[in-house]
């Protein structure tokens, strides 16, 4: 065997341990939420949100399109 069991067991920890400050993890989480908000705002401004809402309304409440 090329690797010992202890090495293989500790491998995932070694791969994801970057020794970065803890506040960088918080900043990355906040940036994910900010990116999602910007994406939703862009969909609203471009009008894609209205189209999706219209189709959702047709699919759920229009009797012609119900299954």
Secondary structure, 3 states (H helix, E strand, C coil): CCCCHHHHHHHHHHHHCCCCCHHHHHHHHHHHHHHHHHHHHHHHHHCHHHHHHHHHHHHHHCCCCCC
